[in-house]
């Protein structure tokens, strides 16, 4: 019995010392995850993180859908149902409503002197992906690139609405 009471006394003193240390040094409690008085803030932060994750997932889904639609447009170019300029206009419509961050990044990384040229070059990049390893891929791309260069030379890259 004496051992049990001695053990309880040691445990009580240890817990009292820990409580005193945490009271004197609140930063220590946060560092070791024992700042129980901040549970509401932690729960709020977790809720905000979950909402942020949901928004990111939604943006990713929209981007994947837009990419799939652009691939379909590129297939129409390969099949001859659309010209690269017509396809570029569709790409632009698909990108309508995207966040400003997208536009800044796109303009910084996409090659071209204007948005119209950038979209035409983006169409060619999607066509390249759609063609994959087809035997005539190089010829198809060369023909489309020639169409683009001719339109650039004429100054005729106005995208239809």
C-alpha positions in Angstrom: 0.0 0.0 0.0 2.9 2.3 0.8 4.3 1.8 -2.7 1.0 2.8 -4.3 0.7 6.0 -2.3 4.4 6.8 -2.9 3.8 6.3 -6.7 0.7 8.5 -6.7 2.6 11.2 -4.8 5.3 11.1 -7.5 2.8 11.2 -10.3 0.9 14.1 -8.7 4.2 16.1 -8.2 5.2 15.4 -11.8 1.9 16.5 -13.2 1.9 19.6 -11.0 5.4 20.5 -12.2 4.3 20.0 -15.8 1.3 22.2 -15.3 3.4 24.9 -13.7 5.9 24.8 -16.6 3.1 25.0 -19.2 1.5 27.8 -17.3 4.8 29.8 -17.1 5.8 29.0 -20.7 2.7 28.9 -22.9 4.8 28.6 -26.0 6.1 25.3 -24.7 2.6 23.9 -24.6 2.0 24.8 -28.2 5.3 23.3 -29.2 4.5 20.0 -27.7 0.8 20.0 -28.7 -0.6 20.4 -25.2 -2.2 23.8 -25.7 -5.7 22.4 -25.1 -7.2 25.9 -24.7 -6.6 26.4 -28.5 -8.8 23.4 -29.6 -11.4 25.7 -31.1 -8.7 27.5 -33.2 -7.3 24.1 -34.2 -10.7 22.8 -35.3 -11.3 26.1 -37.2 -7.9 25.7 -39.0 -8.8 22.1 -39.8 -12.2 23.3 -41.3 -10.4 25.9 -43.4 -7.9 23.4 -44.7 -10.8 21.0 -45.6 -12.6 23.8 -47.5 -9.3 24.8 -49.2 -8.8 21.1 -50.3 -12.4 21.0 -51.6 -11.8 24.1 -53.7 -8.6 22.8 -55.1 -10.2 19.5 -56.0 -13.0 21.4 -57.7 -10.5 23.5 -59.7 -8.5 20.4 -60.7 -11.7 18.7 -61.9 -12.6 21.7 -64.0 -9.1 21.9 -65.4 -9.2 18.2 -66.3 -12.5 18.6 -68.0 -11.2 21.6 -70.0 -8.2 19.6 -71.0 -10.3 16.7 -72.2 -12.4 19.2 -74.3 -9.3 20.7 -75.8 -8.1 17.2 -76.8 -11.5 16.7 -78.6 -11.0 20.0 -80.4 -7.5 19.0 -81.4 -8.9 15.7 -82.8 -11.3 17.8 -84.9 -8.3 19.7 -86.3 -6.5 16.4 -87.1 -9.7 15.2 -88.8 -9.9 18.4 -90.8 -13.2 19.5 -89.3 -11.6 22.7 -87.8 -8.7 24.9 -88.8 -6.1 25.8 -86.2 -7.6 29.3 -86.0 -11.1 28.0 -85.4 -9.7 25.6 -82.8 -7.8 28.4 -81.1 -11.1 30.3 -80.8 -12.7 27.3 -79.1 -9.7 27.0 -76.7 -10.2 30.7 -75.8 -13.9 30.1 -75.1 -13.0 27.0 -73.0 -10.6 29.2 -70.9 -13.2 31.9 -70.3 -13.8 32.4 -66.6 -10.5 30.9 -65.5 -8.8 32.7 -62.6 -6.4 35.6 -63.3 -3.5 33.5 -61.9 -4.1 31.1 -64.9 -3.9 33.9 -67.4 -0.7 35.4 -65.9 1.0 32.0 -65.9 -0.2 31.2 -69.4 1.0 34.5 -70.8 4.3 34.1 -69.1 5.0 30.6 -70.4 3.1 30.3 -73.7 5.1 31.2 -76.8 3.6 33.9 -79.0 3.4 37.7 -79.5 -0.4 37.8 -78.8 -3.1 35.7 -77.1 -4.3 34.7 -80.6 -0.9 33.3 -81.6 -0.5 31.7 -78.2 -3.8 29.9 -78.6 -2.8 28.7 -82.1 0.4 27.3 -80.8 -1.4 25.7 -77.9 -3.7 24.0 -80.5 -0.6 22.6 -82.3 0.7 21.3 -79.0 -2.6 19.5 -78.3 -2.6 18.1 -81.9 0.9 16.8 -81.3 -0.4 14.9 -78.2 -3.5 13.6 -80.0 -1.4 12.4 -82.9 0.9 10.5 -80.6 3.0 8.0 -82.6 1.1 8.1 -85.8 3.2 7.6 -88.9 2.0 10.8 -90.5 2.3 13.0 -87.3 5.3 15.0 -88.6 3.5 15.8 -91.9 0.3 16.8 -90.2 2.1 19.0 -87.8 4.2 20.6 -90.5 1.1 21.4 -92.5 -0.6 23.0 -89.5 2.5 24.9 -88.6 2.6 26.2 -92.2 -1.0 27.4 -91.9 -0.1 29.2 -88.7 3.0 30.9 -90.2 1.0 32.0 -93.3 -1.7 33.5 -91.1 1.0 35.2 -89.0 2.6 36.6 -92.1 -0.8 37.9 -93.4 -1.5 39.4 -89.9 -4.7 37.4 -89.9 -4.9 35.7 -86.6 -8.2 37.2 -85.5 -10.1 34.5 -83.6 -13.7 34.2 -84.5 -16.1 34.5 -81.6 
